[in-house]
Amino acid sequence: MACHPYPSEVKGKDVLRSSMSGGGQITTEKRKKRIMFYTYILRSINHPDQRYIGSTADLRKRIAAHNAGRVPHTAKSRPWKIETYIAFETEERARAFEIYLKSGSGHAFAKRHF
């Protein structure tokens, strides 16, 4: 039996190889329950010089809230489009990256890379 670096089955379960968690295998059951947390950068369509940085567990719902005017900080510059988003396994990491992006060096990083 040949050994494959990315097996498609382990004990009859569908798996996904995860580089984020040290190369471990994630079964289909675990994948369905996994919640991701996102740090995102929005750009105003009507005011392209305006950007907004935030984090959330439900990216689609949060963008809809921004575009519906339910977020006071972004209501005046709507509509918004997603410029970049990054997924994290924990809320703490997503929040920490959001805080970094809002710092002076984080703004420079985002401007250079996004």
C-alpha positions as CSV (number, residue, x, y, z in Angstrom):
1,M,0.0,0.0,0.0
2,A,1.4,3.4,-1.0
3,C,1.7,6.2,1.5
4,H,0.2,9.5,0.3
5,P,1.2,12.8,1.8
6,Y,-2.5,14.0,1.8
7,P,-4.8,11.0,2.4
8,S,-8.4,11.5,1.4
9,E,-9.7,9.1,3.9
10,V,-8.8,8.1,7.4
11,K,-10.8,5.3,9.0
12,G,-13.6,6.0,6.5
13,K,-13.8,9.7,7.3
14,D,-13.2,12.5,4.8
15,V,-10.3,14.7,6.0
16,L,-8.7,18.0,5.2
17,R,-5.0,18.6,5.8
18,S,-4.5,21.8,7.8
19,S,-1.3,23.8,7.6
20,M,-2.6,26.3,10.2
21,S,-2.9,23.7,12.9
22,G,0.5,22.1,12.4
23,G,-0.4,19.8,9.6
24,G,-3.0,17.8,11.5
25,Q,-6.0,16.2,9.9
26,I,-9.5,17.7,10.4
27,T,-12.4,15.3,9.9
28,T,-15.6,16.4,8.1
29,E,-17.5,16.4,11.4
30,K,-15.0,18.9,13.0
31,R,-14.9,21.0,9.8
32,K,-18.7,21.5,10.0
33,K,-18.5,22.7,13.6
34,R,-15.5,25.0,13.1
35,I,-16.2,28.6,13.5
36,M,-13.7,31.1,11.9
37,F,-13.1,34.6,13.0
38,Y,-12.3,37.3,10.4
39,T,-10.4,40.5,10.4
40,Y,-11.5,42.6,7.4
41,I,-10.7,45.8,5.5
42,L,-13.5,47.6,3.7
43,R,-13.3,50.4,1.1
44,S,-16.0,52.8,0.5
45,I,-17.3,52.7,-3.1
46,N,-18.4,56.3,-3.1
47,H,-15.4,57.6,-1.1
48,P,-12.5,55.4,-2.2
49,D,-10.1,57.2,0.2
50,Q,-12.2,55.9,3.1
51,R,-11.3,52.5,4.6
52,Y,-12.6,50.6,7.6
53,I,-10.9,47.8,9.6
54,G,-13.0,45.4,11.8
55,S,-13.3,41.9,13.0
56,T,-16.3,39.5,13.2
57,A,-17.4,35.8,13.4
58,D,-20.0,36.3,10.6
59,L,-18.4,38.3,7.7
60,R,-21.5,38.3,5.4
61,K,-23.8,39.5,8.2
62,R,-21.3,42.2,9.3
63,I,-20.9,43.6,5.7
64,A,-24.6,43.7,5.3
65,A,-24.9,45.7,8.6
66,H,-22.3,48.2,7.3
67,N,-24.1,48.6,4.0
68,A,-27.5,48.9,5.7
69,G,-26.3,51.8,7.8
70,R,-26.5,49.9,11.1
71,V,-22.9,50.7,12.0
72,P,-22.7,54.4,13.0
73,H,-19.0,54.7,12.2
74,T,-19.5,53.6,8.6
75,A,-23.0,54.8,7.8
76,K,-22.0,58.0,6.0
77,S,-19.6,56.4,3.6
78,R,-21.7,53.5,2.3
79,P,-21.8,51.4,0.3
80,W,-18.8,49.4,1.2
81,K,-16.9,46.6,-0.5
82,I,-14.5,44.0,1.0
83,E,-11.0,44.9,0.1
84,T,-9.3,42.1,2.2
85,Y,-10.2,39.6,4.8
86,I,-8.2,37.1,6.8
87,A,-9.6,34.1,8.7
88,F,-8.4,33.1,12.1
89,E,-9.2,30.1,14.3
90,T,-9.7,32.2,17.4
91,E,-11.4,35.4,18.2
92,E,-8.4,36.6,20.1
93,R,-6.1,36.3,17.1
94,A,-8.6,38.1,14.8
95,R,-9.1,40.9,17.3
96,A,-5.3,41.2,17.9
97,F,-4.7,41.6,14.1
98,E,-7.5,44.2,13.9
99,I,-5.9,46.2,16.7
100,Y,-2.5,45.9,14.9
101,L,-3.9,47.0,11.6
102,K,-5.4,50.1,13.3
103,S,-1.9,51.0,14.7
104,G,0.5,53.2,12.9
105,S,2.7,50.4,11.7
106,G,-0.4,48.3,10.9
107,H,-1.7,51.1,8.6
108,A,1.6,51.1,6.8
109,F,1.6,47.3,6.5
110,A,-2.0,47.3,5.1
111,K,-1.2,50.1,2.7
112,R,1.8,48.2,1.4
113,H,0.3,44.7,1.2
114,F,-3.5,45.2,0.7
